[in-house]
Amino acid sequence: MSADAALLRAEYFDGLSARPRPVTLRVGNGRLHIAGDGVAIELALEEVRWPERTEHGSRIAHLPDGSSLHSVNTAAWDRWAQAARLKESLVVRSQQSWRGVLVACVVLAAVAVAGFLWGLPLGAQAVLVAVPPSLDRQVGDIALQSIRSSWLKPTAVPPARQEQLRAAFRRAVDAAYPAGGKPAYVLHFHSGDIGPNAFALPGGHMVLTDELVRLLGDDDRAIVGVLAHELGHVRHRHGMRLMVQATLLGAATSVAFGDFSSIVAGVPALVGHMAYSRDFEREADDESIRVMLAAGIPPDVMVKLFERLPLANRDGSIDPPCPPGVQPPARGRDDEPASGAAGSGKPAVPRCREAGAASHGDDDEKSSLGIGFSSHPAHGERIRHFRAATR
């Protein structure tokens, strides 16, 4: 194919057969003239869907009747189009401009951030309205069964102590909801490998571990505060909101990444889960404060929890500080000293910790559930929040 200043040789396909017909293209008076092997067509330039100017591939112009014009000589086509002063679309002009590409990237980033920060939560709330509470209970039942089989063990808290804590929490909830409408919940006591912990599941299941009961001792008010925090998760349906948000975010990342990689597409979903969990924790803290104030409990009793959690062993105990000149024993599995075990023939090494150091170094990440979850707001922030609510 060849081209001069005003003419271009191309191939015409009528849309009915695969046989190309050689034609000549000319632009004049705002119209396209196509002439060649049995072809004589005249069209307004606006009626033609012109090809984009890309680096690779042929040029194909689509005509209104379904026929098309083809040219594999892209350089000749581009010179002819420029000589004929064919107007390129805004998209093409933007693609050929670094400034346009930069503006598009900035706009895309802004839309993505806005959607992540505001669109996703609003979308999840809108979807959640259509989700019946019965589905929460079904999801919660399945989740509790799975967690029980994986992480939880039967409780060793005496029944009398369990009833004492249940009654204290029930009185606090009744005080916070004098007109009724309190969230339905079921409190479960369990031991397990997740350390001092408490967590809520969709549908109202709330789990309190023996290790957390041991950590807080006889301070029923702090335990009520912990349970009120979990009630906040139940009230606001945080578990289901997380599921909906993760689903929406996963769908969005799948659209963005296509089949590139399920792992890569899952990373933003994980980040989103953690970021939104922090917001949910703040909502749950506010519910805890509201319940405690209604029950006449000063919210700053929760400071005890935040001060003890970083020092706690997996079993809920706290080692005393080591005497001067004494190093803490090396730890084995389950936070037990690695030496001095019974029957080993070695002298027992007392459990102790360095002053100011956590007992087993887990700090905020004791487990993937409940209070120890790393997506909670920092302890310092939460301490200030509960203390401010007490004043």
PEJOFEN-V502787 format. One record per residue. SS is DSSP state (hx for helix, st for strand, lp for the rest). NEAR is the number of other C-alpha atoms within 8 Angstrom. D_CENTER is the distance of its C-alpha to the mean C-alpha in Angstrom with 2 decimals. Layout:
ss:SS near:NEAR d_center:D_CENTER
ss:SS near:NEAR d_center:D_CENTER
//
This chain:
ss:lp near:7 d_center:54.97
ss:lp near:6 d_center:56.23
ss:st near:11 d_center:55.93
ss:lp near:7 d_center:58.13
ss:lp near:6 d_center:57.49
ss:lp near:10 d_center:57.31
ss:st near:11 d_center:57.15
ss:st near:14 d_center:54.66
ss:st near:12 d_center:55.35
ss:st near:12 d_center:52.61
ss:st near:11 d_center:52.27
ss:st near:12 d_center:52.05
ss:st near:14 d_center:50.46
ss:lp near:8 d_center:51.47
ss:lp near:8 d_center:48.48
ss:lp near:5 d_center:50.92
ss:lp near:6 d_center:51.95
ss:lp near:6 d_center:50.73
ss:lp near:5 d_center:53.89
ss:lp near:7 d_center:53.39
ss:st near:9 d_center:56.10
ss:st near:10 d_center:56.92
ss:st near:13 d_center:56.84
ss:st near:11 d_center:57.22
ss:st near:12 d_center:54.87
ss:st near:10 d_center:56.17
ss:st near:11 d_center:54.82
ss:st near:7 d_center:57.30
ss:lp near:4 d_center:57.35
ss:lp near:7 d_center:53.66
ss:st near:10 d_center:54.01
ss:st near:12 d_center:53.32
ss:st near:12 d_center:56.41
ss:st near:12 d_center:56.05
ss:st near:11 d_center:59.32
ss:st near:10 d_center:60.21
ss:lp near:7 d_center:61.14
ss:lp near:5 d_center:61.84
ss:st near:8 d_center:59.05
ss:st near:8 d_center:59.65
ss:st near:7 d_center:56.66
ss:st near:8 d_center:56.12
ss:st near:9 d_center:52.83
ss:st near:9 d_center:51.39
ss:hx near:8 d_center:48.87
ss:hx near:5 d_center:46.26
ss:hx near:8 d_center:46.57
ss:lp near:11 d_center:45.44
ss:st near:8 d_center:41.83
ss:lp near:7 d_center:42.17
ss:lp near:7 d_center:40.17
ss:lp near:7 d_center:37.74
ss:lp near:7 d_center:39.16
ss:lp near:5 d_center:37.20
ss:lp near:4 d_center:38.27
ss:lp near:4 d_center:38.51
ss:lp near:7 d_center:39.71
ss:lp near:9 d_center:42.57
ss:st near:13 d_center:43.10
ss:st near:10 d_center:43.13
ss:st near:11 d_center:44.11
ss:st near:11 d_center:43.75
ss:lp near:11 d_center:46.57
ss:lp near:7 d_center:46.47
ss:lp near:4 d_center:48.43
ss:lp near:8 d_center:46.03
ss:lp near:11 d_center:48.11
ss:st near:12 d_center:46.89
ss:st near:12 d_center:48.20
ss:st near:12 d_center:47.29
ss:st near:13 d_center:47.98
ss:lp near:7 d_center:46.99
ss:lp near:9 d_center:48.56
ss:hx near:10 d_center:45.61
ss:hx near:6 d_center:47.52
ss:hx near:10 d_center:50.44
ss:hx near:12 d_center:48.24
ss:hx near:9 d_center:46.46
ss:hx near:8 d_center:49.86
ss:hx near:14 d_center:51.27
ss:hx near:9 d_center:48.34
ss:hx near:8 d_center:48.69
ss:hx near:9 d_center:52.47
ss:lp near:8 d_center:52.08
ss:lp near:6 d_center:49.62
ss:lp near:7 d_center:47.05
ss:lp near:4 d_center:44.15
ss:lp near:7 d_center:40.75
ss:lp near:6 d_center:37.71
ss:hx near:6 d_center:35.36
ss:hx near:6 d_center:32.71
ss:hx near:10 d_center:35.29
ss:hx near:10 d_center:36.50
ss:hx near:11 d_center:33.02
ss:hx near:9 d_center:32.40
ss:lp near:8 d_center:35.69
ss:lp near:8 d_center:34.92
ss:hx near:8 d_center:32.92
ss:hx near:7 d_center:32.61
ss:hx near:11 d_center:31.24
ss:hx near:11 d_center:28.69
ss:hx near:8 d_center:27.60
ss:hx near:8 d_center:27.35
ss:hx near:8 d_center:25.33
ss:hx near:8 d_center:22.83
ss:hx near:8 d_center:22.58
ss:hx near:8 d_center:22.18
ss:hx near:8 d_center:19.51
ss:hx near:8 d_center:17.51
ss:hx near:8 d_center:18.12
ss:hx near:8 d_center:17.09
ss:hx near:8 d_center:13.78
ss:hx near:8 d_center:13.07
ss:hx near:9 d_center:14.47
ss:hx near:9 d_center:12.48
ss:hx near:10 d_center:9.12
ss:hx near:8 d_center:10.67
ss:hx near:8 d_center:12.87
ss:hx near:9 d_center:12.90
ss:hx near:12 d_center:9.56
ss:hx near:10 d_center:10.29
ss:hx near:8 d_center:13.88
ss:hx near:9 d_center:13.41
ss:hx near:12 d_center:11.65
ss:hx near:9 d_center:14.53
ss:hx near:8 d_center:17.02
ss:hx near:9 d_center:16.11
ss:hx near:10 d_center:16.10
ss:hx near:7 d_center:19.63
ss:lp near:6 d_center:20.84
ss:lp near:7 d_center:19.48
ss:lp near:7 d_center:22.42
ss:hx near:7 d_center:22.20
ss:hx near:7 d_center:24.02
ss:hx near:9 d_center:20.98
ss:hx near:11 d_center:19.18
ss:hx near:11 d_center:22.21
ss:hx near:9 d_center:22.26
ss:hx near:10 d_center:18.69
ss:hx near:13 d_center:19.48
ss:hx near:10 d_center:22.79
ss:hx near:8 d_center:21.44
ss:hx near:9 d_center:18.78
ss:hx near:10 d_center:21.56
ss:hx near:8 d_center:23.96
ss:hx near:8 d_center:21.73
ss:hx near:9 d_center:21.04
ss:hx near:9 d_center:24.74
ss:hx near:7 d_center:25.82
ss:hx near:6 d_center:23.64
ss:lp near:9 d_center:23.53
ss:st near:12 d_center:25.73
ss:st near:8 d_center:29.51
ss:st near:8 d_center:32.07
ss:lp near:9 d_center:32.46
ss:lp near:7 d_center:35.51
ss:lp near:8 d_center:35.40
ss:lp near:6 d_center:38.74
ss:hx near:6 d_center:38.72
ss:hx near:6 d_center:40.52
ss:hx near:8 d_center:37.86
ss:hx near:10 d_center:35.12
ss:hx near:8 d_center:37.08
ss:hx near:8 d_center:37.64
ss:hx near:11 d_center:33.93
ss:hx near:9 d_center:33.26
ss:hx near:8 d_center:36.07
ss:hx near:10 d_center:34.95
ss:hx near:11 d_center:31.47
ss:hx near:8 d_center:33.02
ss:hx near:9 d_center:35.36
ss:hx near:13 d_center:32.61
ss:hx near:12 d_center:30.59
ss:hx near:10 d_center:33.86
ss:hx near:10 d_center:34.64
ss:hx near:11 d_center:31.31
ss:lp near:9 d_center:31.82
ss:lp near:6 d_center:35.60
ss:lp near:4 d_center:35.52
ss:lp near:6 d_center:33.45
ss:lp near:5 d_center:30.10
ss:lp near:7 d_center:28.47
ss:lp near:8 d_center:25.43
ss:lp near:6 d_center:26.60
ss:lp near:10 d_center:25.69
ss:st near:7 d_center:27.09
ss:st near:9 d_center:27.36
ss:st near:8 d_center:27.57
ss:st near:12 d_center:29.02
ss:st near:13 d_center:28.25
ss:st near:12 d_center:28.87
ss:st near:10 d_center:26.94
ss:lp near:7 d_center:25.56
ss:lp near:12 d_center:22.56
ss:lp near:14 d_center:24.83
ss:lp near:16 d_center:25.07
ss:lp near:13 d_center:22.18
ss:st near:15 d_center:21.32
ss:st near:11 d_center:18.48
ss:st near:14 d_center:18.14
ss:lp near:12 d_center:17.27
ss:lp near:14 d_center:17.23
ss:lp near:17 d_center:20.82
ss:lp near:14 d_center:22.09
ss:st near:14 d_center:22.40
ss:st near:15 d_center:22.48
ss:st near:11 d_center:23.38
ss:st near:14 d_center:25.35
ss:st near:15 d_center:26.45
ss:hx near:14 d_center:30.04
ss:hx near:14 d_center:29.03
ss:hx near:13 d_center:27.55
ss:hx near:12 d_center:30.72
ss:hx near:9 d_center:32.76
ss:hx near:12 d_center:30.92
ss:hx near:12 d_center:31.63
ss:lp near:7 d_center:35.07
ss:lp near:4 d_center:36.96
ss:lp near:7 d_center:34.85
ss:hx near:10 d_center:34.01
ss:hx near:8 d_center:32.81
ss:hx near:12 d_center:29.94
ss:hx near:11 d_center:29.01
ss:hx near:13 d_center:29.15
ss:hx near:15 d_center:26.78
ss:hx near:11 d_center:24.26
ss:hx near:13 d_center:24.68
ss:hx near:16 d_center:24.45
ss:hx near:13 d_center:21.05
ss:hx near:14 d_center:19.94
ss:hx near:16 d_center:21.80
ss:hx near:14 d_center:19.63
ss:hx near:15 d_center:16.58
ss:hx near:16 d_center:18.94
ss:hx near:8 d_center:20.33
ss:lp near:6 d_center:17.19
ss:lp near:10 d_center:15.83
ss:hx near:11 d_center:12.56
ss:hx near:11 d_center:12.27
ss:hx near:10 d_center:12.74
ss:hx near:11 d_center:10.58
ss:hx near:11 d_center:7.52
ss:hx near:8 d_center:9.15
ss:hx near:11 d_center:9.93
ss:hx near:13 d_center:6.75
ss:hx near:12 d_center:5.47
ss:hx near:8 d_center:9.08
ss:hx near:10 d_center:9.40
ss:hx near:12 d_center:6.90
ss:hx near:12 d_center:8.64
ss:hx near:8 d_center:11.83
ss:hx near:8 d_center:11.57
ss:hx near:13 d_center:11.08
ss:hx near:11 d_center:13.82
ss:hx near:7 d_center:16.00
ss:hx near:6 d_center:15.63
ss:hx near:10 d_center:16.29
ss:lp near:8 d_center:18.46
ss:lp near:6 d_center:19.73
ss:lp near:7 d_center:19.37
ss:lp near:8 d_center:17.40
ss:hx near:8 d_center:14.97
ss:hx near:6 d_center:13.96
ss:hx near:9 d_center:13.44
ss:hx near:13 d_center:11.49
ss:hx near:10 d_center:9.14
ss:hx near:8 d_center:8.56
ss:hx near:11 d_center:6.46
ss:hx near:12 d_center:4.13
ss:hx near:9 d_center:4.64
ss:hx near:8 d_center:4.80
ss:hx near:11 d_center:2.23
ss:hx near:11 d_center:2.52
ss:hx near:9 d_center:5.63
ss:hx near:9 d_center:6.42
ss:hx near:9 d_center:6.38
ss:hx near:11 d_center:8.07
ss:hx near:11 d_center:10.63
ss:hx near:8 d_center:11.49
ss:hx near:10 d_center:11.98
ss:hx near:11 d_center:14.12
ss:hx near:9 d_center:16.21
ss:hx near:10 d_center:16.86
ss:hx near:14 d_center:17.88
ss:hx near:10 d_center:20.07
ss:hx near:10 d_center:21.75
ss:hx near:12 d_center:22.58
ss:hx near:17 d_center:23.99
ss:hx near:13 d_center:26.14
ss:hx near:9 d_center:27.35
ss:hx near:14 d_center:28.42
ss:hx near:16 d_center:30.13
ss:hx near:10 d_center:32.01
ss:hx near:10 d_center:33.19
ss:lp near:11 d_center:34.45
ss:lp near:6 d_center:36.17
ss:lp near:9 d_center:34.00
ss:lp near:8 d_center:33.34
ss:hx near:14 d_center:29.59
ss:hx near:11 d_center:30.40
ss:hx near:11 d_center:31.18
ss:hx near:12 d_center:27.52
ss:hx near:10 d_center:28.43
ss:hx near:10 d_center:30.20
ss:hx near:10 d_center:27.03
ss:hx near:10 d_center:25.21
ss:hx near:8 d_center:28.41
ss:hx near:10 d_center:28.95
ss:hx near:10 d_center:25.55
ss:lp near:12 d_center:25.77
ss:lp near:13 d_center:29.33
ss:st near:16 d_center:28.88
ss:lp near:12 d_center:29.71
ss:lp near:13 d_center:27.92
ss:lp near:8 d_center:30.63
ss:lp near:14 d_center:30.18
ss:lp near:10 d_center:33.28
ss:st near:10 d_center:33.72
ss:lp near:11 d_center:36.21
ss:lp near:7 d_center:38.86
ss:st near:8 d_center:39.20
ss:lp near:12 d_center:41.39
ss:lp near:5 d_center:44.96
ss:lp near:4 d_center:45.99
ss:lp near:5 d_center:46.46
ss:lp near:6 d_center:44.58
ss:lp near:7 d_center:41.51
ss:lp near:9 d_center:38.89
ss:lp near:11 d_center:39.23
ss:lp near:7 d_center:36.97
ss:st near:9 d_center:34.28
ss:lp near:8 d_center:34.01
ss:hx near:6 d_center:31.68
ss:hx near:5 d_center:30.65
ss:hx near:9 d_center:31.72
ss:lp near:7 d_center:35.38
ss:st near:12 d_center:37.86
ss:lp near:10 d_center:38.52
ss:lp near:9 d_center:42.26
ss:lp near:11 d_center:44.87
ss:lp near:9 d_center:43.83
ss:lp near:6 d_center:46.51
ss:lp near:5 d_center:49.05
ss:lp near:6 d_center:48.11
ss:lp near:6 d_center:51.30
ss:lp near:8 d_center:49.46
ss:lp near:5 d_center:49.57
ss:lp near:8 d_center:46.62
ss:lp near:8 d_center:44.32
ss:lp near:5 d_center:43.18
ss:lp near:9 d_center:39.50
ss:lp near:11 d_center:38.70
ss:st near:13 d_center:36.20
ss:lp near:10 d_center:36.67
ss:lp near:6 d_center:36.92
ss:lp near:4 d_center:33.60
ss:lp near:8 d_center:31.68
ss:lp near:12 d_center:29.21
ss:lp near:12 d_center:30.92
ss:lp near:10 d_center:28.77
ss:lp near:7 d_center:26.49
ss:lp near:8 d_center:23.17
ss:lp near:9 d_center:22.63
ss:lp near:9 d_center:19.20
ss:lp near:9 d_center:17.85
ss:lp near:10 d_center:20.25
ss:lp near:9 d_center:18.06
ss:lp near:9 d_center:14.72
ss:lp near:10 d_center:15.50
ss:hx near:10 d_center:16.66
ss:hx near:8 d_center:18.27
ss:hx near:13 d_center:18.02
ss:lp near:12 d_center:14.26
ss:lp near:7 d_center:13.64
ss:lp near:8 d_center:10.82
ss:lp near:10 d_center:13.69
ss:lp near:9 d_center:15.52
ss:lp near:6 d_center:18.42
ss:hx near:7 d_center:21.45
ss:hx near:6 d_center:23.66
ss:hx near:8 d_center:21.69
ss:hx near:9 d_center:21.69
ss:hx near:12 d_center:25.37
ss:hx near:8 d_center:26.29
ss:hx near:8 d_center:24.54
ss:hx near:13 d_center:26.43
ss:hx near:11 d_center:29.63
ss:hx near:7 d_center:29.54
ss:hx near:9 d_center:29.26
ss:hx near:8 d_center:32.35
ss:lp near:4 d_center:34.58
//
